Amino acid sequence: MGSRFLSWMTMIGLACAAAAGCGDDDSAVDDGGRDDVVREDGAADADANGDAEPDAEGDGGGEGDAATGTLSVLVTAYEWYDPDGHPAEGATVALDKPGGERVEETTEADGRATFDAIDWSLGEAAVTAALEGYVVNSRTGVVEADGEVELGVGRRGPSPDLVELSGTVTGMAADANTLSVGTTVHGESYWSSGPDWSIQVEPGAAFTIVAAERHSGAGSTGQHLEMTVDHWLLVDHAAITGATTFDLDFATGATPTVVEGSFPMPARVESRLRTSGLGWITTYLTVGSATVGYPTATDPSSDWNSVVYTVEYVEPPGVAVEDVRTQYCLVQNDDYSCAIEDGYPGAGVQSVTLLDLPQMTHPTGVTPYPLHDPVEWEAWDNDVYPLLILEDDIGRVWTIRGPMDGTSIVVPALPSIVDEAELLGTGVVEGSFAIYRLRADDDTQWETVAAVTPLILEL
């Protein structure tokens, strides 16, 4: 798995939707974990008659009163200990009005900032929320019919409220193999080679440690995956409140459940995922940082319409099945498409939908592209939201979401309280682009997502 794919997989468990908010505590396993909380925007009509369209003269309501529109923005802050979020008092919200004027307001105790004197007949608006220590969040393509816009801001970088748990694993089949360690409580996981590990965990709560050792098989090539999970381990641990050392021993390993099944490839015949995508399945916890399932074999079916897989997983004690998610993915280098399903991996044919990869038209390749020039693409799927993520060496620093089925995003200017060089550095900033579809039965979660990386944007 490419490092960019692994980085993106940290964000799609419960999935960050920037549909309204992202609660990012970086508590995910880099090869398929969770760390995001999502909410969906309200979409109320702008007036009592449910008619948000400008009048026939296109002036928003009559001679001389075009700039009478309003917009309310709710900023919600998320922490690992507060997955539902709370109103973010003191956040700076910048509004780029239709027509280009920029104004800023500060949120009150209820997390809201209200703007007036908006002429909605001039087009769309963009809003950006910034709060010290949190990921900046923007939404473009805002129209009057959107009603109140909610922007979620998640903690940037490691949470200061977590505590370190570290140790050494004995009994690995080979030190060069990949070791992953996570828990059943909120925190940050570990994956790398070698027996030494260190993670961050929620203080004051008992938990189970989930560890796995794995390595790729010699037969892995092209669209054929062979992987051996050498060991699984489940170990109960008492609550900790400070830095703790605890060693693990694979001699007391856990026995996994093994299932075989298949899931469909993207429907478009020309999709490059059909001809060169590698199947990849992971299972993770929405209540913790652990990955609990990995594939041991994936192959295209004989008709090249689906991926056939063998997966194994463990079930940590005390974890309800509704707190488990499985991602069925096709990966091509650092690009990927994944469908997200409730529960542990299923046997047999899975009725999931994988989006096709969007085709970037600007930028293309890795030539630096001006940050505030339009980012443009072609998508082959409908009812999808576009999402641009800007990142530093630690993780996300700025998310920008566009309107449903949009084909371009213009990155707005940062609010005045944010120093661009401090947030993004100088020279260039690295980004990733995705499209995602929300679940029909729960619009706070992604159903499926496809991402292309990296984008190199010039500052």
Buried (B, 14 or more C-beta within 10 A) or exposed (E): BBEBBBBBBBBBBBBBBBBBBBBBBBBBBBBBBBBBBBBBBEEEEBEEEEEBEBEEEEBBBEEEEBBBBEBEBBBBBBBBBEBEBEBBBEBBBBBBBBEEBBBBBEBEEEBBBEBEEBBBBBEBBBBBBBBEEBBBBBBBBBBBBBBBBBBBBBBBBBBEBBBBBBBBBEBBEEEEBBBBBBBBBBBBBBBEBBBEBBBBBBBEBEBBBBBBBBBEEEEBEEBBBBBBBBBBBBBEBEEBEEEBEBEBBBEEBBEBEEBEBBBBBBBBEEBBBBEEBBBBBBBBBBBBBBBBBBBBBBBBEEEEBBBBBBBBBBBBEEBEEEBBBBBBBBBBBBBBBBBBBBEBBBEEEBEBBBBBBBEBEEBEEEEBBEBEBEBBBEBBBEEBBBBBBBBBEEBBBBBBBBBBEBBBBBBBBBBEEBEEEEBBBEEBBBBBBBBBBBBEEEBBBBBBBBBBBBBBBBB
